[in-house]
Amino acid sequence: MTSPRPLLVVDGDSLAHRAYHGLPKTTRDADGRPANMLVGIANMLTTLWDTVGPRTLLTCWDTLTTPTYRHETLSEYQSGREFDRELLEQLDRLPELSESFGWPAAKAAGYEADDFLAAASAGESARGGMTVVVTSDRDSFQLVGDSVSVLLPKRGVVELESVGPTEVVERYGIEPSQVVDFIALRGDPSDKIPGARGIGPVKAAALLAEHGSLDAILAAGRFESEADALRLYREVATMQVDAPLPPLPDADPDWENAARWARDTGLLGVAERLEARA
């Protein structure tokens, strides 16, 4: 029987960067190691659990040391990104933090967090359930539908903007099913996807409103010299629903174990808050 509670799927890397830049870098664990990201994520996950009331919480992670097919397909994809050493040091510890609550974590070489968001959403829809995706990445609007909504963090995760099909149309003038075509046409500077020459978001939306899809636009003879590149950009922008997932049974938080992990890790303030809940 399908749970009446939604599956909560969290873009861990997206929230991790918010946590790292949102808390003082002077935050340390008991051994003097950087801990601002760890503290921020522990607080964020707890808040999201209370806010959404899901059947379980899945955190999804990039593997930064291994290129994905996107990097191999488009050499400039996400190029030029550099991260602080202290950010990377904490990032490697975050899946373990999530699992200390008894929640599953998805991470595998060759896949991005985005792909796990897509796979989990598709799987939950197939079983008749609802999914709530938490991410700052607006590419995730391609996942939105009758059974999938996106929560965009505004201030930490205290303020959240809910995005469903209506909000996608209001924001961009396109349907969720057109988002990957929209990205291919408009481009995505943050991911270094160039897009079609001279096409911004307004023109991209207008073309999709007129023709319905990128394939139809190309069939009409538009962008002949760029057609192969635009198809490639769409492929890069498409989240992969075949990403490998851990089992996702219903699981309420194990506050006691999470508190023990936090205390063993030297996050004493986090441990005290979780012990109070346990």
C-alpha positions as CSV (number, residue, x, y, z in Angstrom):
1,M,0.0,0.0,0.0
2,T,1.4,3.4,-1.0
3,S,2.2,5.7,2.0
4,P,0.0,8.8,2.2
5,R,3.2,10.7,3.2
6,P,5.5,12.0,0.3
7,L,9.0,10.9,-0.4
8,L,11.3,13.8,0.5
9,V,14.3,13.9,-1.9
10,V,17.1,16.4,-1.1
11,D,19.8,17.7,-3.4
12,G,22.6,17.3,-0.8
13,D,25.2,19.3,-2.7
14,S,22.9,22.2,-3.3
15,L,22.1,22.5,0.4
16,A,25.7,21.8,1.4
17,H,26.9,24.9,-0.4
18,R,24.1,27.0,1.3
19,A,25.2,25.6,4.7
20,Y,28.9,26.3,4.1
21,H,28.4,29.9,3.0
22,G,25.6,30.5,5.5
23,L,27.4,29.7,8.7
24,P,30.7,31.1,10.0
25,K,33.8,29.3,8.8
26,T,35.1,29.5,12.4
27,T,32.5,26.8,13.4
28,R,34.7,23.8,14.4
29,D,34.1,20.3,15.8
30,A,35.7,19.2,19.1
31,D,38.9,18.3,17.2
32,G,39.2,21.7,15.6
33,R,38.2,20.5,12.1
34,P,35.8,22.7,10.0
35,A,32.2,21.9,10.8
36,N,30.0,24.8,9.6
37,M,28.6,22.7,6.7
38,L,28.0,19.7,8.9
39,V,26.2,21.7,11.5
40,G,24.1,23.5,8.8
41,I,23.1,20.3,7.0
42,A,22.1,18.6,10.3
43,N,19.9,21.5,11.1
44,M,18.5,21.8,7.6
45,L,17.5,18.1,7.4
46,T,15.8,18.2,10.8
47,T,13.9,21.3,9.7
48,L,12.9,19.7,6.4
49,W,11.7,16.6,8.2
50,D,9.5,18.7,10.4
51,T,8.2,20.8,7.6
52,V,7.3,18.1,5.0
53,G,6.5,15.2,7.3
54,P,7.7,12.6,4.7
55,R,7.7,8.8,4.7
56,T,11.5,8.9,4.5
57,L,14.2,11.3,3.4
58,L,16.7,10.6,0.6
59,T,19.8,12.7,0.3
60,C,21.5,12.8,-3.1
61,W,25.2,13.6,-3.8
62,D,27.6,14.3,-6.6
63,T,30.9,12.4,-6.9
64,L,33.3,15.2,-7.7
65,T,36.3,13.0,-8.3
66,T,34.7,11.2,-11.2
67,P,33.5,12.8,-14.4
68,T,30.0,12.0,-15.6
69,Y,28.9,11.4,-19.2
70,R,28.0,15.1,-19.3
71,H,31.6,16.2,-18.8
72,E,32.6,13.7,-21.5
73,T,29.9,14.9,-23.9
74,L,30.4,18.6,-23.4
75,S,34.0,19.4,-22.5
76,E,33.2,22.8,-21.0
77,Y,30.4,21.5,-18.8
78,Q,30.7,23.0,-15.3
79,S,34.3,24.0,-16.1
80,G,36.1,26.5,-14.0
81,R,34.4,25.6,-10.7
82,E,36.8,25.6,-7.7
83,F,35.9,24.8,-4.1
84,D,37.5,25.5,-0.8
85,R,39.5,22.7,0.7
86,E,37.4,22.9,3.9
87,L,34.2,22.7,1.9
88,L,35.4,19.5,0.2
89,E,36.6,18.0,3.5
90,Q,33.2,18.3,5.0
91,L,31.3,17.3,1.8
92,D,32.8,13.8,2.0
93,R,31.4,13.4,5.5
94,L,27.8,14.4,4.7
95,P,26.3,11.1,3.4
96,E,27.4,9.5,6.7
97,L,25.6,12.2,8.6
98,S,22.4,11.6,6.7
99,E,22.7,7.8,7.2
100,S,23.1,8.4,11.0
101,F,19.4,9.4,11.1
102,G,18.5,6.1,9.4
103,W,17.9,7.9,6.1
104,P,19.3,6.5,2.8
105,A,21.9,8.4,0.8
106,A,22.4,8.1,-3.0
107,K,25.9,8.6,-4.4
108,A,27.6,6.7,-7.3
109,A,30.5,7.4,-9.7
110,G,29.3,8.8,-13.0
111,Y,26.1,10.3,-11.7
112,E,25.2,13.7,-10.3
113,A,22.8,14.4,-7.5
114,D,20.3,15.6,-10.1
115,D,20.1,12.1,-11.6
116,F,19.1,10.6,-8.2
117,L,16.4,13.3,-7.8
118,A,15.0,12.2,-11.2
119,A,15.3,8.5,-10.5
120,A,13.6,8.7,-7.1
121,S,10.8,10.9,-8.4
122,A,10.1,8.6,-11.3
123,G,10.1,5.6,-9.0
124,E,7.8,7.1,-6.5
125,S,5.4,8.2,-9.2
126,A,5.4,4.7,-10.7
127,R,4.3,3.3,-7.3
128,G,1.5,5.9,-7.0
129,G,3.3,8.1,-4.4
130,M,4.1,11.8,-4.2
131,T,7.6,13.3,-4.2
132,V,8.9,16.6,-2.8
133,V,12.3,17.6,-4.1
134,V,14.4,20.2,-2.3
135,T,17.0,21.9,-4.4
136,S,18.2,25.4,-5.4
137,D,18.7,24.1,-9.0
138,R,15.9,25.3,-11.3
139,D,16.9,22.6,-13.8
140,S,14.8,20.4,-11.5
141,F,11.6,22.0,-12.8
142,Q,11.8,19.3,-15.5
143,L,10.7,16.8,-12.8
144,V,7.6,18.8,-11.8
145,G,4.2,17.2,-12.4
146,D,1.0,16.1,-10.7
147,S,2.9,13.9,-8.3
148,V,6.2,15.8,-8.0
149,S,6.8,19.3,-6.6
150,V,10.0,21.3,-5.9
151,L,10.8,23.3,-2.8
152,L,13.2,26.1,-3.5
153,P,15.1,27.2,-0.3
154,K,14.9,31.0,0.2
155,R,16.5,31.6,3.6
156,G,18.4,28.5,4.8
157,V,15.4,26.1,4.6
158,V,13.2,28.2,6.9
159,E,11.6,29.9,3.9
160,L,10.7,27.5,1.0
161,E,9.0,28.3,-2.3
162,S,6.8,25.5,-3.6
163,V,6.9,25.0,-7.3
164,G,4.4,22.9,-9.2
165,P,3.3,22.9,-12.9
166,T,1.4,26.2,-12.5
167,E,4.5,28.0,-11.0
168,V,6.7,26.7,-13.8
169,V,4.3,28.2,-16.4
170,E,4.1,31.4,-14.5
171,R,7.9,31.7,-14.1
172,Y,9.0,30.8,-17.6
173,G,6.0,30.6,-19.8
174,I,6.6,26.9,-20.6
175,E,5.4,23.5,-19.4
176,P,7.6,21.3,-17.2
177,S,7.9,18.9,-20.1
178,Q,9.5,21.6,-22.1
179,V,12.2,22.6,-19.5
180,V,15.1,20.6,-21.1
181,D,14.3,22.0,-24.5
182,F,14.2,25.5,-22.9
183,I,17.6,25.0,-21.3
184,A,19.1,23.8,-24.6
185,L,17.8,26.9,-26.4
186,R,18.5,29.4,-23.7
187,G,21.6,27.9,-22.4
188,D,22.7,27.6,-18.7
189,P,25.7,29.8,-17.7
190,S,26.1,28.1,-14.4
191,D,26.7,24.8,-16.1
192,K,28.5,26.3,-19.1
193,I,25.8,25.1,-21.6
194,P,26.0,27.7,-24.4
195,G,22.5,27.5,-25.9
196,A,21.5,28.8,-29.3
197,R,23.2,32.0,-30.5
198,G,21.2,35.1,-29.7
199,I,18.4,33.2,-27.9
200,G,17.5,34.3,-24.3
201,P,14.7,33.0,-22.1
202,V,11.9,35.1,-23.6
203,K,12.7,34.1,-27.2
204,A,13.2,30.4,-26.1
205,A,9.8,30.3,-24.4
206,A,8.2,32.0,-27.5
207,L,9.7,29.4,-29.8
208,L,8.5,26.6,-27.7
209,A,5.0,28.1,-27.4
210,E,4.9,28.3,-31.2
211,H,6.4,24.9,-32.1
212,G,5.9,22.8,-28.9
213,S,9.4,21.2,-28.8
214,L,13.0,21.6,-29.8
215,D,12.5,18.7,-32.4
216,A,9.6,20.6,-34.0
217,I,11.6,23.8,-34.0
218,L,14.5,22.0,-35.8
219,A,12.1,20.3,-38.2
220,A,10.8,23.7,-39.2
221,G,14.2,24.6,-40.4
222,R,15.4,26.8,-37.5
223,F,19.0,26.6,-36.2
224,E,20.2,24.3,-39.0
225,S,23.8,25.0,-38.3
226,E,23.3,24.4,-34.6
227,A,20.9,21.5,-34.6
228,D,23.4,18.8,-33.5
229,A,24.8,21.1,-30.8
230,L,21.3,21.9,-29.5
231,R,20.4,18.2,-29.3
232,L,23.6,17.6,-27.3
233,Y,22.7,20.5,-24.9
234,R,19.3,18.9,-24.3
235,E,21.0,15.6,-23.6
236,V,23.3,17.2,-21.1
237,A,20.4,19.0,-19.4
238,T,18.3,15.9,-19.1
239,M,18.3,14.3,-15.6
240,Q,18.7,10.5,-15.8
241,V,15.9,8.4,-14.3
242,D,18.1,5.2,-14.4
243,A,20.5,6.3,-11.7
244,P,21.0,3.6,-9.1
245,L,19.1,4.1,-5.8
246,P,19.3,2.5,-2.4
247,P,16.1,0.9,-1.0
248,L,13.6,3.5,0.2
249,P,11.4,2.0,2.9
250,D,9.4,4.2,5.2
251,A,11.8,5.4,8.0
252,D,11.3,7.8,10.8
253,P,14.4,9.5,12.1
254,D,16.6,7.6,14.6
255,W,17.3,10.7,16.7
256,E,19.3,8.8,19.3
257,N,21.7,7.3,16.8
258,A,22.1,10.7,15.0
259,A,22.8,12.3,18.3
260,R,25.4,9.6,19.1
261,W,27.1,10.2,15.7
262,A,27.1,14.0,16.2
263,R,28.7,13.6,19.7
264,D,31.3,11.1,18.4
265,T,32.1,13.5,15.6
266,G,32.5,16.4,18.0
267,L,29.4,18.4,17.0
268,L,28.3,18.9,20.6
269,G,25.7,21.5,20.0
270,V,24.0,19.4,17.3
271,A,24.2,16.3,19.6
272,E,22.4,18.2,22.4
273,R,19.6,19.3,20.1
274,L,19.1,15.8,18.8
275,E,19.3,14.2,22.2
276,A,16.5,16.5,23.3
277,R,14.4,15.1,20.5
278,A,15.4,11.5,21.3
